[in-house]
Amino acid sequence: MKIVLDSSGWIEFFTGGPLADRYAAYLTPRYDIITPTIVLYEVYKKIKRERGEETAILFSGQLHATRVVQLTESIAYLAADISLRHGLAMADAIIYATAQDQEAEVITGDADLKDLPGVVYVK
């Protein structure tokens, strides 16, 4: 099963937040984890700011063990359309568009995405 674990999920998992165990359940060989490049940006930035560069690099290595999908022209246009249709911020639209492009479900704790088709909302 293909999934996109969004930035909020990775950050929750890496920082041992209250929902870390729920996200950990998706980090098994049962799932083909797809990581949009914008998730690399968001996770690295937040972890570096809060925990330092060494920790951010360590966690980035775990993200690179997944299938990283670049932002292509077609995904960018799809994200723009999705953003306009659903009123999503740029990063959320790119994450959702990448999942749609890859025929994957989004696993997220982001309330802005929770009511969209193909989204599993972790709360």
C-alpha positions in Angstrom: 0.0 0.0 0.0 1.4 3.4 -1.0 1.3 6.2 1.5 2.6 9.7 2.0 3.4 10.5 5.6 3.1 14.3 5.7 5.4 16.6 7.6 3.3 16.7 10.8 3.5 12.9 11.0 7.3 12.7 10.6 7.8 15.5 13.1 5.5 13.9 15.6 7.3 10.6 15.2 10.8 12.1 15.3 10.1 14.2 18.4 8.3 11.5 20.3 5.0 13.4 20.4 1.8 12.0 21.9 0.8 10.5 18.5 4.2 9.1 17.7 3.1 5.5 18.2 0.2 6.0 15.7 2.6 7.2 13.1 5.1 4.5 13.8 2.5 1.9 12.8 2.9 3.2 9.2 6.7 2.9 9.2 6.8 -0.8 8.5 7.6 -2.8 5.3 3.9 -3.2 4.7 3.8 0.4 3.4 5.6 1.9 0.4 6.3 5.3 1.9 6.5 8.2 -0.6 8.1 11.5 0.6 7.5 14.7 -1.4 10.5 16.9 -1.5 8.6 19.7 0.4 8.3 17.3 3.3 12.2 17.1 3.4 12.3 20.9 3.6 9.6 21.2 6.3 11.0 18.4 8.5 14.6 19.4 8.2 13.9 23.1 8.9 11.8 22.4 12.0 14.1 19.8 13.5 17.2 21.9 12.8 15.6 24.9 14.5 14.5 22.9 17.5 17.1 20.2 17.9 20.1 21.3 15.9 21.8 20.4 12.6 23.2 17.0 13.6 19.8 15.7 14.6 18.2 17.2 11.5 20.7 15.4 9.3 20.2 12.2 11.2 16.4 12.3 10.7 16.8 13.4 7.1 18.7 10.1 6.5 15.5 8.2 7.6 13.4 10.3 5.2 15.8 9.4 2.3 15.2 5.7 3.1 11.7 6.3 1.6 10.9 6.9 -2.0 11.5 10.7 -2.5 9.4 12.2 -5.2 10.5 15.5 -6.8 8.1 18.3 -7.5 7.5 18.0 -11.2 5.7 20.4 -13.5 2.6 18.2 -13.6 2.5 17.9 -9.8 3.0 21.7 -9.4 0.0 22.4 -11.7 -2.1 19.7 -9.9 -1.2 21.3 -6.6 -2.2 24.8 -7.8 -5.6 23.4 -8.9 -6.0 21.6 -5.6 -5.0 24.7 -3.6 -7.6 26.8 -5.5 -10.3 24.1 -5.2 -9.8 23.4 -1.5 -8.2 26.5 -0.1 -5.0 24.8 0.9 -1.7 26.3 1.7 1.1 25.6 -0.8 2.9 22.9 1.1 -0.3 21.0 1.9 -1.4 21.2 -1.7 1.9 19.9 -2.9 1.8 17.0 -0.4 -1.7 16.1 -1.4 -1.0 16.5 -5.2 2.1 14.3 -4.9 -0.1 11.6 -3.2 -2.7 11.9 -5.9 0.0 11.6 -8.6 1.5 8.5 -7.0 -2.0 7.0 -6.2 -1.2 7.0 -2.5 -3.1 7.9 0.7 -2.0 10.8 2.8 -1.4 10.0 6.5 -1.7 13.3 8.5 -2.5 15.1 11.6 -3.1 18.3 9.7 -6.8 19.4 10.1 -6.6 21.3 6.8 -6.4 17.9 4.9 -8.7 15.7 7.1 -11.8 15.9 4.9 -10.2 15.3 1.6 -10.6 11.9 -0.2 -7.6 9.6 0.2 -6.6 11.1 3.6 -6.2 9.2 6.8 -6.5 11.7 9.7 -4.5 10.8 12.8 -5.8 12.4 15.9 
